[in-house]
Amino acid sequence: MTTPALVPVTPPSRRLVVLPLARRTSVPQARVALVRPAMTRTNRHRQLPGRPARTRTSRLPRPVTTPAPARTVSLPPVVLPLARMMNAHRTLVALVRPARMPAQLLCTSNPCGSGQTCKDTKTAANSLNDYTCTCCTSDSTITKTGGPATCSSNECDKKPCGTGQTCNDPNPIPSKTGDYTCTCSNGVVATGGSATCTKDECTSNPCGTGQTCKDANTAANSLNDYTCTCTSDTTIKKTGGPATCAKDECASSPCGTGQTCNDPNQSPSSTSCNNDECASNPCGAGQTCKDPNQSPSSTGDYTCTCSNGVVATGGAATCTNDECTSSPCGTGQTCKDANTAANSLKDYTCTCTSDTTVKKTGGPASCNNDECASNPCGAGQTCKDPNQSPSSTGDYTCTCSNGVVATGGSATCTKDECTSSPCGSGQTCKDANTAANSLHDFTCTCDSDTTITKTDGPATCAKDECASSPCGNGQTCKDPNQSPSSTGDYTCTCSNGVVATGGAATCTNDECTSSPCGSGQTCKDANTAANSLHDFTCTCDSDTTITKTDGPATCSKNECDKNPCATGQTCNDPTPIPSKTGDYTCTCSNGVVATGGSATCTKDECTSNPCGSGQTCKDANTAANSLNDYTCTCDNDNSIAKKGAPATCTLDECAANPCGAQQTCNDPNLSAAVTGDYVCTCPDECTSNPCGTGQTCKDANTAANSLNDY
């Protein structure tokens, strides 16, 4: 028979597996191996003749784990026939563990929730609950391993302040405690505890005997405003301390020799001389006598005071009185008078002899009390009073049939915490365990975002940062994303459109406040909105037409500062302002003046040769402002001259064509001073070459009227 091949069995988890083996068979040493996946190694042995092939399974190291409770693993059908044929009476026990799984990141499921960061220190699949949650928005020092950290702890939730006081926790985080404040309605504030809102300064009797005290303001922060008024004279008062009510006139020994002085009314406004009833020592031994009014007409008003404070008027006082003498407690109780002074009553104490903790002052104590006698528990509940001493109350228990127990009152056997709507609107509540003794396990889930949950309290589904009015007066606040994880993105918008993110906006900014123009100029900001910059204008006080935007104007500009005139000339700028240019003058030493440029102080008009050729030019005055005073003189006749223009030096009389037709005119002397000397000559007929080539022509008479005589 061939031995079947081994079949690996992969258990779903690490378990101690016990497999009962089948009845003995003839198959020698058939085995079932439970192996770990991906780690089994088989070796095929050399097959011997007549022996079936067999597979050897490598031994696995024994895993070091804590065994879980044993359970039977269902074997595949292929293994069952093998098990029936096995010839063994022993039990095969195999401790196996699951297959190695790929690394997992526990933080992927967001176990910390919003507002916290998750970090998984070990990502092995068998390493669980070692991730760490850290508060990221409130306090990064708060962490927790294996679950969400407690990032918020408002001390005011415990109502630490007194009734009528307002509690405020400025830092509601676990690491910051004791900084909450309790504020009274009258403004008294205390930090780290309930405030003392009122304090009557008269309680400590600051005025003393013989004076009445009245506190004008009992607010705890209003001190030294109480008034002391003398009972003997209500006109005598003092604020913040005892008044001076008595003035003993006998102190100055006003009475004569042999007389006794007594001032019965020691008011500063009263004087007399009387007898003292205490002089006869009417009180008993150890008592103090005092006569408040020693007037002869006032008798029997003296007082006798015991050392323990007991006072009697008009006679000796009874100083002691033990109230236990009359056995006021009865049997089974002991009596003790705390103060045996005669004026101290009802201060005796009765103590039960069966239970010395049970006591009562001023009357007999109740030494036995079974609280279950009144059936305080509900129907179907069992009541038990473990201590029936009167001093032990509220310790009885009521037990439900499901084991829920309540002390000091009827038990609520079941309680769905969601019934009271603890989550509020917009959230879904689910109680994990409705047993009455299972509390604070309900979960609130935001309807708008089901990933936001909180156990034992409402989840923070929305957080409108504008609720605290962070913007200034007249500004509009808007929180675009009211998720608790989104903070600092609210905007503050001014009425003029200025917008700031994450804080109050600066709505206005008058740029002229910093005096950017300087002295001698007036500044005006065209737009004082905080987001409108560089639009202020500077105007010169000396010339309001000169302005400049976003900087000081240039109010003074003397063109002479640049020395525009030539050497030796005087420069003068009559209006040294930027808007007036080119009006400066340059003045020569000879008085020549030029405007808007350097002056030409001298000018020889002959330089430009105004007379032309054949004439001599002479400038009588070369001053630049002396013009047209030059003279042109003809070179051919220096008697011919002209001032301020060229002279007429030549005169060709032939220019007027004085000769007749076909005559030639010739003026031998072109001087303007010589006239009438021109000559008219008739034409020579040979001029036209009438003879032609090869012949010589001669005109016998060139007179104009002598023709054809060549």
C-alpha positions as CSV (number, residue, x, y, z in Angstrom):
1,M,0.0,0.0,0.0
2,T,1.3,3.5,-0.9
3,T,1.4,6.0,1.9
4,P,-0.7,9.0,1.0
5,A,1.1,12.3,0.7
6,L,0.9,14.6,3.7
7,V,-1.7,17.4,3.5
8,P,-0.7,20.7,5.2
9,V,-3.4,22.1,7.4
10,T,-3.4,25.9,8.0
11,P,-5.2,26.7,11.2
12,P,-7.0,30.1,11.3
13,S,-5.1,31.2,14.4
14,R,-2.6,30.0,16.9
15,R,-4.3,27.1,18.9
16,L,-3.4,24.0,20.7
17,V,-4.8,21.2,18.5
18,V,-5.5,17.7,19.9
19,L,-6.3,15.0,17.3
20,P,-7.4,11.5,18.4
21,L,-5.7,8.9,16.2
22,A,-7.6,6.2,14.4
23,R,-7.6,2.5,15.3
24,R,-4.5,0.5,14.8
25,T,-3.9,-0.5,11.2
26,S,-1.2,-2.4,9.4
27,V,0.2,0.8,8.0
28,P,3.4,1.5,9.8
29,Q,3.8,4.9,11.3
30,A,1.4,6.9,9.3
31,R,1.4,10.5,10.4
32,V,-0.5,13.7,10.0
33,A,1.5,16.9,10.1
34,L,0.1,20.2,10.9
35,V,2.5,22.6,9.3
36,R,3.0,26.3,9.0
37,P,2.4,27.7,5.5
38,A,5.3,29.0,3.5
39,M,7.8,27.4,5.9
40,T,7.3,23.6,5.2
41,R,10.2,21.9,3.4
42,T,9.9,18.4,1.9
43,N,12.8,16.1,0.9
44,R,12.2,13.3,-1.5
45,H,14.3,10.3,-0.3
46,R,15.8,7.8,-2.6
47,Q,13.2,5.1,-3.2
48,L,14.3,1.6,-2.1
49,P,13.2,-1.5,-4.0
50,G,9.9,-2.8,-2.6
51,R,9.4,0.2,-0.3
52,P,7.0,2.9,-1.1
53,A,8.3,6.5,-1.6
54,R,7.9,8.7,1.5
55,T,8.1,12.4,2.2
56,R,10.0,13.8,5.1
57,T,8.7,17.0,6.8
58,S,11.3,19.2,8.4
59,R,10.9,19.8,12.0
60,L,9.7,23.3,12.9
61,P,11.1,25.1,15.9
62,R,8.7,25.0,18.9
63,P,6.9,28.4,19.0
64,V,7.2,30.2,22.3
65,T,3.7,31.4,22.9
66,T,1.0,31.2,25.5
67,P,-1.4,28.4,24.4
68,A,-4.9,29.3,23.8
69,P,-7.8,27.0,24.8
70,A,-7.7,23.8,22.8
71,R,-10.2,23.2,20.1
72,T,-10.7,20.5,17.4
73,V,-9.7,21.4,13.9
74,S,-11.8,19.8,11.1
75,L,-9.4,17.8,8.8
76,P,-9.8,17.8,5.1
77,P,-11.5,14.6,3.7
78,V,-8.3,13.3,2.3
79,V,-6.8,13.0,5.8
80,L,-9.7,11.1,7.4
81,P,-9.1,7.7,5.7
82,L,-5.5,8.0,6.8
83,A,-6.5,8.7,10.3
84,R,-8.7,5.6,10.4
85,M,-5.9,3.4,9.3
86,M,-3.4,4.7,11.8
87,N,-1.9,2.1,14.1
88,A,-1.4,4.2,17.2
89,H,-3.0,4.7,20.6
90,R,-1.2,7.9,21.4
91,T,-2.5,11.4,20.7
92,L,-0.6,13.8,18.4
93,V,-0.4,17.2,19.9
94,A,0.8,20.0,17.7
95,L,1.2,23.6,18.6
96,V,0.9,25.7,15.5
97,R,0.7,29.3,14.8
98,P,-0.9,31.2,11.9
99,A,0.9,32.1,8.8
100,R,3.0,35.1,8.8
101,M,0.9,38.0,7.6
102,P,2.2,41.1,5.8
103,A,2.9,44.1,8.0
104,Q,-0.1,46.2,8.9
105,L,-0.4,49.9,9.8
106,L,-3.0,50.1,12.6
107,C,-3.1,53.9,12.1
108,T,-4.8,53.3,8.7
109,S,-8.2,52.9,10.4
110,N,-7.8,56.3,12.2
111,P,-8.3,54.9,15.7
112,C,-7.3,58.2,17.3
113,G,-10.1,60.3,15.7
114,S,-10.0,63.9,14.5
115,G,-7.7,66.4,16.2
116,Q,-5.1,63.7,17.0
117,T,-2.1,62.2,15.1
118,C,-1.5,58.5,15.1
119,K,1.8,56.8,15.1
120,D,2.3,52.9,15.0
121,T,5.7,52.1,16.5
122,K,5.5,48.4,15.5
123,T,3.8,47.4,12.3
124,A,4.1,43.7,12.6
125,A,0.6,42.0,12.3
126,N,0.9,40.3,15.7
127,S,1.9,43.6,17.3
128,L,-1.4,45.2,18.3
129,N,-2.5,48.2,20.4
130,D,1.0,49.7,20.4
131,Y,0.0,52.7,18.3
132,T,0.2,56.2,20.0
133,C,-2.4,59.0,19.8
134,T,-1.1,62.6,20.2
135,C,-3.2,65.7,20.6
136,C,-2.1,67.9,17.7
137,T,-4.3,70.9,18.0
138,S,-4.5,71.6,21.8
139,D,-1.4,70.1,23.5
140,S,1.1,67.9,21.7
141,T,2.5,66.7,25.1
142,I,-0.7,64.7,25.7
143,T,-0.4,61.2,24.3
144,K,-2.0,57.8,24.9
145,T,-1.0,54.3,23.7
146,G,-3.6,51.9,22.3
147,G,-6.4,54.4,22.2
148,P,-7.4,58.1,21.7
149,A,-5.8,60.6,24.0
150,T,-7.9,62.9,26.2
151,C,-7.1,66.2,24.5
152,S,-9.6,68.4,26.3
153,S,-10.4,68.7,30.0
154,N,-12.5,71.7,31.0
155,E,-12.3,72.1,34.7
156,C,-15.6,74.0,34.7
157,D,-17.4,70.7,33.8
158,K,-17.2,69.7,37.5
159,K,-19.0,72.9,38.6
160,P,-16.2,73.9,41.0
161,C,-17.7,77.4,41.6
162,G,-20.4,78.4,44.0
163,T,-24.1,79.0,43.2
164,G,-24.6,82.1,41.0
165,Q,-20.9,82.2,40.0
166,T,-19.6,82.0,36.4
167,C,-16.8,79.6,35.7
168,N,-14.3,80.1,32.9
169,D,-11.4,77.7,32.0
170,P,-9.0,79.6,29.6
171,N,-6.9,76.5,28.9
172,P,-9.2,73.4,28.8
173,I,-6.4,70.9,28.5
174,P,-5.4,68.1,30.9
175,S,-1.9,69.5,31.4
176,K,-3.2,72.9,32.5
177,T,-5.2,72.7,35.8
178,G,-6.1,75.2,38.5
179,D,-6.3,78.2,36.2
180,Y,-10.1,78.3,35.9
181,T,-11.8,81.4,37.4
182,C,-15.0,81.9,39.4
183,T,-16.7,85.3,38.9
184,C,-19.4,86.6,41.2
185,S,-22.3,88.7,39.9
186,N,-20.7,91.7,41.7
187,G,-17.4,91.3,39.8
188,V,-15.4,89.5,42.5
189,V,-13.1,87.0,40.8
190,A,-11.1,84.0,42.3
191,T,-8.7,81.7,40.4
192,G,-8.5,77.9,41.1
193,G,-11.5,77.8,43.4
194,S,-14.9,79.1,44.4
195,A,-14.9,82.9,45.0
196,T,-16.0,84.5,48.2
197,C,-18.6,86.9,46.8
198,T,-19.6,88.7,49.9
199,K,-17.8,89.6,53.1
200,D,-19.4,91.5,56.0
201,E,-16.5,93.1,57.8
202,C,-18.6,93.5,60.8
203,T,-18.6,89.7,61.4
204,S,-15.2,89.9,63.2
205,N,-16.6,92.7,65.5
206,P,-13.9,95.2,64.5
207,C,-15.6,98.0,66.5
208,G,-15.5,96.3,69.9
209,T,-17.9,96.7,72.8
210,G,-20.2,99.6,73.1
211,Q,-20.3,100.3,69.4
212,T,-22.5,99.2,66.5
213,C,-20.9,98.1,63.2
214,K,-22.4,98.6,59.7
215,D,-20.7,97.5,56.5
216,A,-21.6,99.8,53.6
217,N,-20.5,97.3,50.9
218,T,-20.4,93.6,51.6
219,A,-18.7,92.7,48.4
220,A,-15.6,90.6,49.1
221,N,-13.3,93.1,47.3
222,S,-14.7,96.1,49.1
223,L,-12.7,96.5,52.3
224,N,-12.4,99.0,55.2
225,D,-15.8,100.7,54.3
226,Y,-17.5,99.6,57.6
227,T,-18.6,102.3,60.1
228,C,-18.4,102.1,63.9
229,T,-21.1,104.1,65.8
230,C,-21.0,104.7,69.6
231,T,-24.1,103.3,71.2
232,S,-23.8,105.9,74.0
233,D,-23.7,108.7,71.4
234,T,-24.8,107.9,67.9
235,T,-23.3,111.2,66.6
236,I,-19.8,109.7,67.2
237,K,-18.7,107.6,64.2
238,K,-15.6,106.4,62.4
239,T,-15.1,104.5,59.1
240,G,-12.6,101.7,58.9
241,G,-11.9,101.4,62.6
242,P,-13.4,101.8,66.2
243,A,-14.7,105.2,67.1
244,T,-13.5,107.0,70.3
245,C,-16.8,106.7,72.3
246,A,-15.5,107.4,75.9
247,K,-13.7,110.2,77.5
248,D,-13.3,109.7,81.3
249,E,-13.2,113.2,82.8
250,C,-12.0,111.8,86.1
251,A,-8.7,111.0,84.6
252,S,-7.6,114.6,85.2
253,S,-8.7,114.5,89.0
254,P,-11.3,117.3,88.7
255,C,-12.8,116.6,92.2
256,G,-11.5,118.1,95.4
257,T,-9.7,116.4,98.3
258,G,-11.8,113.6,100.0
259,Q,-14.1,113.3,97.0
260,T,-14.6,110.3,94.7
261,C,-14.8,111.1,91.0
262,N,-17.0,108.9,88.7
263,D,-17.9,109.7,85.1
264,P,-21.0,107.5,84.4
265,N,-21.3,108.7,80.9
266,Q,-17.9,108.9,79.4
267,S,-19.2,110.5,76.2
268,P,-17.0,113.4,75.1
269,S,-20.1,115.6,75.4
270,S,-21.1,114.6,79.0
271,T,-19.6,115.5,82.4
272,S,-20.7,114.6,86.1
273,C,-19.4,113.3,89.4
274,N,-21.2,110.2,90.9
275,N,-21.0,107.0,93.0
276,D,-20.0,103.5,91.8
277,E,-22.3,100.6,93.0
278,C,-19.4,98.2,92.6
279,A,-17.5,99.9,95.4
280,S,-19.4,97.7,97.9
281,N,-18.2,94.5,96.1
282,P,-21.7,93.1,95.5
283,C,-20.5,90.2,93.2
284,G,-19.1,86.9,94.5
285,A,-15.5,85.9,94.5
286,G,-13.9,85.5,91.1
287,Q,-16.5,87.7,89.5
288,T,-15.9,91.1,87.9
289,C,-18.2,94.0,88.7
290,K,-18.9,96.9,86.4
291,D,-21.4,99.8,86.9
292,P,-22.1,101.2,83.4
293,N,-24.1,104.2,84.8
294,Q,-22.8,105.6,88.1
295,S,-25.5,108.3,88.4
296,P,-27.1,108.4,91.8
297,S,-30.5,108.0,90.2
298,S,-29.4,104.8,88.4
299,T,-29.1,101.8,90.7
300,G,-29.2,98.0,90.2
301,D,-27.6,98.3,86.7
302,Y,-24.2,97.0,87.6
303,T,-23.1,93.6,86.2
304,C,-21.3,90.6,87.7
305,T,-19.2,88.7,85.1
306,C,-17.9,85.2,85.7
307,S,-14.5,84.1,84.4
308,N,-16.3,81.9,81.9
309,G,-18.3,84.8,80.5
310,V,-21.6,84.3,82.4
311,V,-23.0,87.7,83.2
312,A,-25.7,88.7,85.7
313,T,-27.2,92.2,86.2
314,G,-27.9,93.7,89.7
315,G,-26.5,90.7,91.6
316,A,-24.0,87.9,91.8
317,A,-24.0,85.5,88.8
318,T,-24.4,81.8,88.8
319,C,-21.3,80.8,87.0
320,T,-21.7,77.0,86.3
321,N,-24.6,74.7,85.3
322,D,-24.0,71.0,84.3
323,E,-27.0,70.1,82.1
324,C,-26.2,66.3,82.4
325,T,-27.3,66.4,86.1
326,S,-30.9,65.9,85.0
327,S,-30.1,62.8,82.9
328,P,-31.5,64.2,79.6
329,C,-30.2,61.4,77.5
330,G,-31.9,58.5,79.2
331,T,-30.8,54.9,79.5
332,G,-28.3,53.3,77.1
333,Q,-26.6,56.6,76.4
334,T,-23.9,58.7,78.1
335,C,-24.2,62.4,78.7
336,K,-21.4,65.0,78.5
337,D,-21.8,68.8,78.9
338,A,-19.3,70.5,76.7
339,N,-19.6,73.8,78.6
340,T,-20.9,74.0,82.1
341,A,-21.1,77.7,82.1
342,A,-24.5,78.8,83.3
343,N,-25.2,80.7,80.2
344,S,-24.2,77.8,77.9
345,L,-27.3,75.7,77.3
346,K,-28.2,72.7,75.0
347,D,-24.5,72.0,74.4
348,Y,-24.5,68.6,76.1
349,T,-24.0,65.5,73.9
350,C,-25.7,62.1,74.2
351,T,-23.6,59.1,72.9
352,C,-25.0,55.6,72.2
353,T,-23.2,53.0,74.4
354,S,-23.8,50.4,71.6
355,D,-22.1,52.6,69.0
356,T,-20.1,55.5,70.2
357,T,-20.1,57.1,66.7
358,V,-23.8,57.7,67.1
359,K,-24.2,61.1,68.9
360,K,-26.6,63.9,69.2
361,T,-26.2,67.4,70.8
362,G,-28.9,68.9,72.9
363,G,-31.1,65.7,73.1
364,P,-31.1,61.9,73.1
365,A,-29.5,60.1,70.2
366,S,-31.2,57.5,67.9
367,C,-29.2,54.4,68.5
368,N,-30.8,52.0,65.9
369,N,-32.2,52.5,62.4
370,D,-32.9,49.8,59.7
371,E,-33.3,51.8,56.5
372,C,-34.8,48.8,54.7
373,A,-37.9,48.9,57.0
374,S,-39.5,51.5,54.8
375,N,-39.1,49.3,51.6
376,P,-37.1,52.0,49.7
377,C,-36.2,49.6,46.8
378,G,-38.4,49.0,43.8
379,A,-40.5,45.9,43.1
380,G,-38.4,42.8,42.4
381,Q,-35.3,44.3,44.2
382,T,-33.7,43.0,47.3
383,C,-32.9,45.6,50.1
384,K,-30.1,45.1,52.6
385,D,-28.9,47.6,55.3
386,P,-25.4,46.5,56.3
387,N,-25.1,49.0,59.1
388,Q,-28.2,49.9,60.9
389,S,-26.6,52.5,63.1
390,P,-28.3,55.9,63.0
391,S,-25.0,57.4,62.1
392,S,-24.9,55.2,59.0
393,T,-27.5,56.4,56.6
394,G,-27.9,55.9,52.9
395,D,-25.7,52.8,52.9
396,Y,-28.5,50.3,52.2
397,T,-28.3,48.5,48.8
398,C,-31.0,47.6,46.3
399,T,-30.1,44.7,44.1
400,C,-31.8,43.9,40.7
401,S,-32.4,40.3,39.5
402,N,-29.7,40.9,36.8
403,G,-27.2,41.8,39.5
404,V,-27.3,45.6,39.1
405,V,-26.8,47.2,42.5
406,A,-27.6,50.7,43.8
407,T,-26.7,52.2,47.1
408,G,-28.9,54.5,49.0
409,G,-31.9,54.3,46.7
410,S,-33.9,52.1,44.3
411,A,-31.8,50.6,41.5
412,T,-32.4,51.2,37.8
413,C,-31.9,47.8,36.5
414,T,-31.7,48.9,32.8
415,K,-30.8,52.2,31.4
416,D,-30.3,53.3,27.8
417,E,-28.1,56.3,28.1
418,C,-29.3,57.6,24.7
419,T,-32.8,58.1,26.1
420,S,-31.9,61.5,27.5
421,S,-30.5,62.6,24.1
422,P,-27.0,63.3,25.5
423,C,-25.6,63.8,22.0
424,G,-28.0,66.6,21.0
425,S,-29.3,67.4,17.5
426,G,-27.3,66.5,14.4
427,Q,-25.7,63.5,16.1
428,T,-26.7,59.8,16.4
429,C,-26.5,58.1,19.8
430,K,-25.8,54.4,20.4
431,D,-25.5,52.8,23.9
432,A,-23.1,49.9,23.8
433,N,-24.5,48.3,27.0
434,T,-27.9,49.3,28.3
435,A,-27.3,47.6,31.7
436,A,-27.9,50.2,34.4
437,N,-24.4,49.6,35.9
438,S,-22.8,50.1,32.5
439,L,-22.5,53.8,32.2
440,H,-20.6,56.3,30.0
441,D,-20.3,53.8,27.2
442,F,-22.6,55.5,24.7
443,T,-21.2,56.9,21.5
444,C,-22.2,60.1,19.7
445,T,-21.6,60.1,15.9
446,C,-21.9,63.3,13.8
447,D,-24.6,63.0,11.0
448,S,-22.6,65.3,8.8
449,D,-19.4,63.3,9.2
450,T,-19.7,59.7,10.6
451,T,-15.9,59.6,11.1
452,I,-16.3,62.1,13.9
453,T,-17.3,60.2,17.1
454,K,-17.0,60.6,20.8
455,T,-17.7,58.3,23.7
456,D,-19.6,59.5,26.8
457,G,-20.4,62.9,25.4
458,P,-21.4,64.9,22.3
459,A,-18.9,64.9,19.5
460,T,-17.6,68.2,18.2
461,C,-19.2,68.2,14.8
462,A,-18.9,71.9,14.0
463,K,-16.8,74.7,15.4
464,D,-17.7,78.2,14.3
465,E,-14.8,80.4,15.2
466,C,-16.9,83.4,14.8
467,A,-19.0,82.4,17.8
468,S,-16.4,84.1,20.1
469,S,-16.7,87.4,18.2
470,P,-13.0,87.6,17.3
471,C,-13.4,90.5,14.9
472,G,-13.6,94.1,16.0
473,N,-16.7,96.3,16.2
474,G,-18.4,96.9,12.8
475,Q,-16.6,94.0,11.2
476,T,-18.3,91.0,9.7
477,C,-17.0,87.5,10.7
478,K,-17.3,84.5,8.5
479,D,-16.0,80.9,9.1
480,P,-16.0,79.1,5.7
481,N,-15.0,75.7,7.2
482,Q,-16.6,75.0,10.6
483,S,-14.9,71.7,11.0
484,P,-13.1,71.3,14.3
485,S,-9.9,70.4,12.4
486,S,-10.0,73.6,10.5
487,T,-9.0,76.6,12.6
488,G,-7.7,80.1,11.9
489,D,-9.4,80.4,8.5
490,Y,-12.2,82.7,9.5
491,T,-12.2,86.2,7.9
492,C,-13.0,89.6,9.4
493,T,-14.3,92.1,6.8
494,C,-14.6,95.9,7.4
495,S,-17.4,98.0,6.0
496,N,-15.0,99.5,3.5
497,G,-14.0,96.1,2.1
498,V,-10.8,95.5,4.0
499,V,-10.4,91.8,4.8
500,A,-8.2,90.0,7.3
501,T,-7.9,86.2,7.8
502,G,-7.5,84.7,11.3
503,G,-7.8,87.9,13.2
504,A,-9.4,91.3,13.5
505,A,-8.9,93.5,10.4
506,T,-7.3,97.0,10.5
507,C,-10.1,98.9,8.7
508,T,-8.5,102.3,8.4
509,N,-5.0,103.7,8.0
510,D,-4.5,107.4,7.4
511,E,-1.1,107.5,5.9
512,C,-0.7,111.2,6.8
513,T,-0.5,110.3,10.5
514,S,3.2,109.6,10.1
515,S,3.8,113.1,8.5
516,P,5.3,111.8,5.3
517,C,5.3,115.2,3.6
518,G,7.4,117.0,6.2
519,S,7.2,120.7,7.1
520,G,5.9,123.4,4.8
521,Q,3.6,120.9,3.0
522,T,0.0,119.8,3.6
523,C,-0.8,116.0,3.5
524,K,-4.1,114.5,2.5
525,D,-4.9,110.8,2.3
526,A,-7.4,110.2,-0.6
527,N,-8.5,106.8,0.8
528,T,-8.0,105.9,4.5
529,A,-8.9,102.3,4.0
530,A,-6.2,100.0,5.4
531,N,-5.7,98.3,2.1
532,S,-5.4,101.5,0.1
533,L,-1.7,102.6,0.4
534,H,0.5,105.1,-1.3
535,D,-2.4,107.4,-2.3
536,F,-1.7,110.3,0.0
537,T,-0.8,113.7,-1.6
538,C,1.7,116.4,-0.5
539,T,0.8,120.0,-1.4
540,C,3.3,122.9,-1.0
541,D,2.0,125.6,1.3
542,S,3.9,128.2,-0.7
543,D,2.4,127.1,-4.0
544,T,-0.7,124.9,-3.8
545,T,-0.4,124.1,-7.5
546,I,2.7,122.0,-6.6
547,T,1.7,118.5,-5.5
548,K,3.0,115.0,-5.4
549,T,1.4,111.7,-4.7
550,D,3.1,109.1,-2.4
551,G,5.9,111.4,-1.3
552,P,7.0,114.9,-0.4
553,A,6.6,117.6,-3.2
554,T,9.5,119.7,-4.4
555,C,8.3,123.1,-3.1
556,S,11.4,125.2,-3.9
557,K,13.7,125.2,-7.0
558,N,16.1,128.1,-7.7
559,E,17.3,127.7,-11.2
560,C,20.4,129.8,-10.3
561,D,21.7,127.0,-8.1
562,K,23.0,125.3,-11.3
563,N,25.0,128.4,-12.3
564,P,23.4,128.7,-15.8
565,C,24.9,132.2,-16.5
566,A,28.4,132.7,-17.9
567,T,31.4,133.9,-15.8
568,G,31.1,137.4,-14.7
569,Q,27.3,137.5,-15.1
570,T,24.7,137.8,-12.3
571,C,21.9,135.2,-12.1
572,N,18.5,136.0,-10.6
573,D,15.5,133.6,-10.3
574,P,12.5,135.8,-9.4
575,T,10.1,132.8,-8.7
576,P,12.2,129.9,-7.4
577,I,9.4,127.3,-7.6
578,P,9.3,124.1,-9.6
579,S,6.3,125.2,-11.7
580,K,8.0,128.3,-12.8
581,T,11.1,127.6,-15.0
582,G,13.1,129.5,-17.6
583,D,12.4,132.9,-16.0
584,Y,15.8,133.5,-14.5
585,T,18.0,136.3,-15.8
586,C,21.7,136.6,-16.5
587,T,23.0,140.2,-16.3
588,C,26.4,141.3,-17.8
589,S,28.5,143.9,-16.0
590,N,27.7,146.3,-18.9
591,G,24.0,145.9,-18.1
592,V,23.2,143.4,-20.8
593,V,20.4,141.1,-19.6
594,A,19.2,137.7,-20.9
595,T,16.2,135.7,-19.7
596,G,16.3,131.9,-19.5
597,G,19.9,131.5,-20.5
598,S,23.4,133.0,-20.3
599,A,23.7,136.6,-21.7
600,T,25.9,137.6,-24.6
601,C,27.6,140.6,-23.0
602,T,29.4,141.9,-26.2
603,K,28.5,141.7,-29.9
604,D,30.6,143.2,-32.8
605,E,28.1,143.4,-35.5
606,C,30.8,143.5,-38.1
607,T,31.7,139.9,-37.3
608,S,29.0,138.6,-39.5
609,N,30.3,140.8,-42.5
610,P,27.1,142.7,-43.0
611,C,28.6,145.1,-45.5
612,G,29.8,142.5,-47.9
613,S,32.9,142.6,-50.2
614,G,34.4,145.8,-51.3
615,Q,33.3,147.6,-48.1
616,T,34.9,148.1,-44.7
617,C,32.7,147.6,-41.6
618,K,33.1,149.3,-38.3
619,D,30.9,148.8,-35.1
620,A,30.6,152.0,-33.2
621,N,29.4,150.1,-29.9
622,T,30.1,146.4,-29.4
623,A,27.7,146.1,-26.4
624,A,25.3,143.2,-27.1
625,N,22.3,145.4,-26.6
626,S,23.6,148.1,-28.9
627,L,22.5,147.0,-32.4
628,N,22.6,148.5,-36.0
629,D,25.2,151.1,-35.1
630,Y,27.9,149.6,-37.4
631,T,29.0,151.6,-40.6
632,C,29.9,150.2,-44.1
633,T,32.4,152.3,-46.1
634,C,33.2,151.6,-49.7
635,D,36.7,150.6,-50.4
636,N,36.8,152.3,-53.8
637,D,35.5,155.5,-52.4
638,N,35.7,156.0,-48.6
639,S,33.5,158.9,-49.0
640,I,30.6,156.5,-49.5
641,A,29.4,155.0,-46.2
642,K,26.1,153.8,-44.7
643,K,25.2,153.1,-41.0
644,G,23.4,149.8,-40.1
645,A,23.5,148.4,-43.7
646,P,25.8,147.9,-46.7
647,A,26.7,151.1,-48.7
648,T,26.1,151.5,-52.4
649,C,29.7,151.6,-53.7
650,T,29.2,151.0,-57.5
651,L,26.8,152.4,-60.1
652,D,26.8,150.9,-63.6
653,E,24.9,153.5,-65.6
654,C,24.6,151.0,-68.5
655,A,22.3,148.9,-66.3
656,A,19.5,151.2,-67.2
657,N,20.2,150.5,-71.0
658,P,20.6,154.1,-71.9
659,C,21.9,153.4,-75.4
660,G,19.7,152.8,-78.4
661,A,19.0,149.5,-80.2
662,Q,21.9,147.6,-81.4
663,Q,24.3,149.8,-79.5
664,T,26.8,148.7,-76.9
665,C,26.9,150.7,-73.6
666,N,30.1,150.9,-71.5
667,D,30.5,152.8,-68.2
668,P,34.2,153.2,-67.7
669,N,33.9,154.4,-64.0
670,L,31.4,152.4,-61.9
671,S,31.8,154.6,-58.9
672,A,28.5,155.8,-57.6
673,A,30.0,159.3,-57.4
674,V,30.8,159.4,-61.1
675,T,27.8,159.6,-63.4
676,G,27.3,160.4,-67.1
677,D,30.5,158.9,-68.4
678,Y,29.1,155.8,-70.0
679,V,29.6,155.3,-73.8
680,C,27.2,154.0,-76.4
681,T,28.8,152.2,-79.4
682,C,27.1,151.1,-82.6
683,P,27.6,147.5,-83.8
684,D,30.4,146.5,-86.3
685,E,28.7,144.8,-89.4
686,C,31.7,142.4,-89.6
687,T,30.6,141.1,-86.2
688,S,28.1,138.8,-87.9
689,N,30.9,137.4,-90.2
690,P,29.1,138.3,-93.4
691,C,32.2,137.4,-95.6
692,G,32.3,133.8,-94.6
693,T,35.3,131.5,-94.3
694,G,38.6,132.4,-95.9
695,Q,37.8,136.1,-96.1
696,T,38.6,139.1,-93.9
697,C,35.8,141.6,-93.2
698,K,36.4,145.3,-92.3
699,D,33.6,147.8,-91.6
700,A,34.7,151.2,-93.0
701,N,32.2,153.1,-90.9
702,T,30.8,151.6,-87.8
703,A,28.3,154.4,-87.4
704,A,24.9,153.0,-86.8
705,N,23.5,154.8,-89.7
706,S,26.3,153.6,-92.0
707,L,25.3,150.3,-93.3
708,N,26.6,147.9,-95.9
709,D,29.9,149.6,-96.1
710,Y,32.0,146.7,-94.9
